[in-house]
Amino acid sequence: MKWYALYVKSRAEKKVAERLRYKGFEVFCPLNKVMKQWSDRKKLVEEPYFRGYVFVKFSENERLEILRTQGVVQIVHWLGKIAEIKEKEMQEIQDFFQQYGPEKINVSDFKAGQEVSINHGPFKDFKAIVLDQSKKNVTLQIPSLGLAFMVTIDKNKITKNNHKLINKNE
């Protein structure tokens, strides 16, 4: 059995995770508590950190059962193949969410396409590619996982690598 990322219908992450757990699958769908404001009230709601994705552990012969689950769109592919996530990497991601949660970051001098190394915490020694940034957040892609997600960590925990990755679109 291996870990895979599923692409799911918009805003269906929690329901898909619940349905897969009910079917007996090991699922990872970390949630963030966010205060939402409506015109008449405020409410604390849980939103997924990985919008549009749910991680699930299954064997090859269970693939059809996964795809038949209401809300699942497809299994994430990388370079034309189903993207498998290594057990060690999945464990590190789970440990990160259990122990640390998001941390603030101020990254104003990183460029899109730049390769960085994460040098502290559960993602230590991971290489990542900067996709985008805002004042307090940076979007990194970790190629070995085959997907991009928002990571907010202390600026001192990221080191620039000496070369820029080649962008096929340039």
C-alpha positions as CSV (number, residue, x, y, z in Angstrom):
1,M,0.0,0.0,0.0
2,K,1.3,3.4,-1.0
3,W,0.2,7.0,-0.4
4,Y,-1.4,9.0,-3.3
5,A,-2.8,12.5,-3.7
6,L,-6.4,12.7,-5.0
7,Y,-7.8,15.7,-6.8
8,V,-11.3,16.2,-5.4
9,K,-14.3,18.5,-6.3
10,S,-14.1,22.0,-5.0
11,R,-14.9,22.3,-1.3
12,A,-15.5,18.6,-1.0
13,E,-12.2,17.7,0.8
14,K,-13.7,17.0,4.2
15,K,-16.6,14.9,2.8
16,V,-14.3,12.9,0.6
17,A,-12.0,12.2,3.5
18,E,-14.9,11.1,5.6
19,R,-16.3,8.8,2.9
20,L,-12.8,7.2,2.4
21,R,-12.3,6.7,6.2
22,Y,-15.8,5.0,6.3
23,K,-14.6,2.6,3.6
24,G,-11.6,1.7,5.8
25,F,-8.9,3.7,4.0
26,E,-6.1,5.6,5.8
27,V,-6.6,9.3,4.9
28,F,-4.8,12.5,5.5
29,C,-6.6,15.8,5.1
30,P,-5.2,18.4,7.6
31,L,-7.6,21.2,8.5
32,N,-7.0,24.8,9.6
33,K,-9.5,26.6,11.9
34,V,-10.4,29.9,10.4
35,M,-12.8,32.6,11.7
36,K,-15.3,33.4,9.0
37,Q,-17.4,36.6,8.9
38,W,-20.9,36.7,7.5
39,S,-23.2,39.6,7.5
40,D,-25.0,38.4,10.6
41,R,-22.4,36.4,12.5
42,K,-18.9,35.1,12.9
43,K,-18.1,31.4,13.0
44,L,-15.0,29.3,13.5
45,V,-14.8,26.9,10.6
46,E,-12.3,24.2,9.5
47,E,-10.8,24.5,6.0
48,P,-8.3,22.1,4.4
49,Y,-4.7,23.3,4.1
50,F,-4.5,21.5,0.7
51,R,-7.5,22.9,-1.2
52,G,-8.7,20.4,-3.8
53,Y,-6.6,17.5,-2.5
54,V,-6.9,14.6,-0.1
55,F,-4.1,12.1,0.6
56,V,-5.0,8.4,0.8
57,K,-3.1,5.2,1.3
58,F,-4.3,2.3,-0.9
59,S,-3.1,-0.7,-3.0
60,E,-3.3,-1.0,-6.8
61,N,-6.3,-3.3,-6.7
62,E,-8.3,-0.7,-4.6
63,R,-7.8,2.1,-7.2
64,L,-11.2,1.7,-8.8
65,E,-12.9,1.8,-5.4
66,I,-11.1,5.1,-4.6
67,L,-12.2,6.6,-8.0
68,R,-15.8,5.6,-7.5
69,T,-15.9,7.5,-4.2
70,Q,-18.3,10.5,-4.6
71,G,-16.3,13.7,-4.9
72,V,-13.1,12.2,-6.2
73,V,-12.1,13.6,-9.6
74,Q,-8.9,11.7,-10.2
75,I,-5.6,10.5,-8.8
76,V,-2.9,13.1,-9.2
77,H,-0.4,12.3,-12.0
78,W,3.2,13.4,-12.4
79,L,5.0,13.1,-15.7
80,G,2.3,10.9,-17.1
81,K,2.2,8.4,-14.2
82,I,0.2,8.2,-11.0
83,A,2.2,10.1,-8.4
84,E,3.2,7.9,-5.5
85,I,4.2,9.6,-2.3
86,K,7.0,8.0,-0.3
87,E,6.0,6.7,3.1
88,K,8.9,8.8,4.7
89,E,7.8,12.0,3.0
90,M,4.1,11.5,4.0
91,Q,5.2,10.8,7.6
92,E,7.2,14.0,7.6
93,I,4.3,16.0,6.3
94,Q,2.0,14.5,8.9
95,D,4.5,15.2,11.7
96,F,4.8,18.8,10.5
97,F,1.1,19.4,10.8
98,Q,0.8,17.6,14.2
99,Q,3.8,19.4,15.7
100,Y,4.1,22.8,14.2
101,G,1.3,24.0,12.0
102,P,1.9,27.0,9.9
103,E,4.6,29.5,10.9
104,K,4.9,33.1,9.6
105,I,7.3,34.0,6.9
106,N,8.5,37.2,5.4
107,V,10.1,36.3,2.0
108,S,10.6,39.4,-0.1
109,D,13.8,38.4,-1.9
110,F,13.0,35.0,-3.4
111,K,12.2,34.8,-7.1
112,A,9.8,32.5,-8.9
113,G,11.6,29.5,-10.4
114,Q,14.4,29.7,-7.8
115,E,15.4,26.5,-6.0
116,V,15.6,26.7,-2.2
117,S,16.5,24.2,0.5
118,I,14.6,23.9,3.7
119,N,17.1,23.7,6.5
120,H,15.1,23.2,9.6
121,G,12.2,21.2,11.0
122,P,10.5,18.1,9.5
123,F,11.1,19.3,5.9
124,K,14.8,19.6,6.6
125,D,16.9,18.8,3.5
126,F,13.9,19.0,1.2
127,K,14.6,20.9,-2.0
128,A,11.7,23.1,-3.2
129,I,11.0,25.5,-6.1
130,V,9.5,29.0,-5.4
131,L,6.4,29.4,-7.4
132,D,5.0,32.6,-6.0
133,Q,5.1,34.8,-2.9
134,S,3.3,37.4,-1.0
135,K,4.4,39.6,1.9
136,K,4.0,36.8,4.4
137,N,3.7,33.6,2.4
138,V,5.6,31.7,-0.2
139,T,4.2,29.0,-2.4
140,L,6.7,26.2,-2.8
141,Q,6.7,23.1,-5.0
142,I,8.4,20.1,-3.6
143,P,9.1,18.1,-6.8
144,S,9.4,14.7,-5.1
145,L,5.8,15.1,-3.9
146,G,4.6,16.1,-7.4
147,L,2.3,18.9,-6.2
148,A,2.5,22.4,-5.0
149,F,1.2,23.7,-1.7
150,M,1.5,26.8,0.5
151,V,4.2,26.6,3.1
152,T,4.6,29.3,5.6
153,I,7.8,29.1,7.6
154,D,10.4,31.4,9.1
155,K,12.7,33.0,6.4
156,N,15.8,31.8,8.3
157,K,14.7,28.2,7.7
158,I,15.0,28.6,3.9
159,T,18.3,28.8,2.0
160,K,18.7,30.0,-1.6
161,N,20.5,27.5,-3.8
162,N,23.2,28.9,-6.2
163,H,21.3,28.2,-9.4
164,K,18.0,29.1,-11.0
165,L,16.0,26.2,-12.4
166,I,15.3,26.3,-16.1
167,N,11.7,27.3,-17.0
168,K,10.6,25.7,-20.3
169,N,8.3,28.7,-20.9
170,E,11.1,31.2,-20.9
